[in-house]
């Protein structure tokens, strides 16, 4: 057996480089974070051949003294921690003190730096002594010919465009985290990003695009030592990949399964499973509450109170996404503010608060510009006894076979849901009238056209009705649901598997409001349904429910898959396309939308309505041009 011996320092550093220096983007990350920790106000990045040929990072930070330059290239030498207590309260991006040594072991590395108050700069290369150099205060780290001495590692690198894409993403992470620092990125002599220091909204718009801000909602939540700030996109802006998801913990970009799960759960009711939200979120907490020393690249963290953090992020996002959005267009902007950027002041100038700006909870709905109060003349349509769309839908739809129900009808009261004759969008202030206005007509039995103070509202009536039923089902099934007895039981044939599932899950179905029993060897009879689904096609709905009950255990359906089951029920209970509605019915649906959480999207994440402002219509018809 070979004797135990010490490894040479160069080999030790090259082994460490295998963990720290995965690709050029890893080098850029370490050097950029050092520049941030140095207190830089401006950072300039130059790349050649995707960073493989060269990575040069210049900053105007505090600089490095001559006597410390050689130490900067040694392993486990750092100015950021000194004791175990420092390690447990890490407040800097870097702290291990091995990145520069690992980089210098696999690339031609030089550091030029001038400390504050020094007469001139000094330059050092790995294995040499510092030499005088010319430079203003700050530091320049130049990394050339990555993996020149380990050609086997170089073969694992991808194409220039791929490596540059990873570097660009790394640059974006640092730029989003620190809008107070001016940054510039150039590739092969061409400037790609020039980002001046400024407000957070301007930085997010520059890197994520104006469309993201227009389709996002601002997040501000505070609970004890936990603070969450940033922007989360509406479901209509969802993407097919996770390339627009940025989560920062105390300014550090992380990919944490706990946080990802919390965000995914917050979007569960409003986003299709194959789509992914876009967001830029910042979580702040006591450094002692998070362990950042669990991954060589410092991209994973561990929370000491993991469940509390998960619940805080989940509820904060869910609360923001649950806002009905009444008075907001598809772009998520207030009425009449289609051209006003998120976070802009009344005068149009961006807010200058530094990022993140936690500490203030979201204002109550009544105080938000997109949730105007309902004036006295519009409150008739909001009375509980007259506004329910389900009454209208149940009474207006003709009975089909055995699906007839004992639904209550209120034709005399329906007229009270119509728009008051005295109301006119052109004669009131933007805050007057219900947020979604009053119905004008129905288009091809699919869309509702309504007029509000901002202009024209288009509503997908089936998608909106799905969301309303779904949210009501979730509420009523938390207790004992109201049951609608069928005048004539709905009898239909089923397979042997469905018959067995109905018998095994009779208690689960009863808890949902269904009274189901055998009517023959292969026939089921449904004698009652939840009152909210009184007008649903019973046979079709029951077959779908039994299929899901066959695929999953009843206990799992009741707990983990409960909402998916309710979504199926809502889908079957929603009003069908090509149903002709009266104006009172359409207005009742609009009022229910305004009172329903997450009414902006159906159960599958599709938008339920959009706003066309008067300015949009004027532009289309070229009025005033």
Protein Blocks (a to p, Z undefined) as FASTA:
>chain_A
ZZdddddfklmmmmmmmmmmmbfklmmmmmmmmmmmnopabdcdddeehhlmpccdddfb
ebpafklmmmmmpghiafkbfbfklmmmccbfblnopmmmmmmmmcccddddddehiabd
cdddehiacddddddeddddddehehklmmklmmmpccfklmmmmmmmmmmmmmmmmmmb
ccdddeehiafbdcddddfklmmmmmnojklmmmpccddddehjbccedddddfklgcfb
fklcccdeehiacddfklmmmmmmmmmmmpcfkbccdddddddddfklpcfblbfklpac
cdfblmlmmmmmmmmmmmmmmpgoioiafkopaehilmbcghiafkopacfbdcddehia
cddfklpmklccddfklmmmmpmklmpmklmmmmmpccehjlbccddcdfklmmmmpccf
kbcfklccfkgojfklpafbdcehlaccdddfklpcdddfklmmmmmmmmmmmmmmmmcc
dddddfbacdddddfklmmmmmmmmmmmmmnopacddfbfkbccdfbdcfklmmpcfklm
mmmmmmmmmmpcfklmmmmmmmmmmmmmmmmmpccehiacdfklmmmmmmmmmmpghklb
cfkopafbdcddfklmmmmnogoZZ
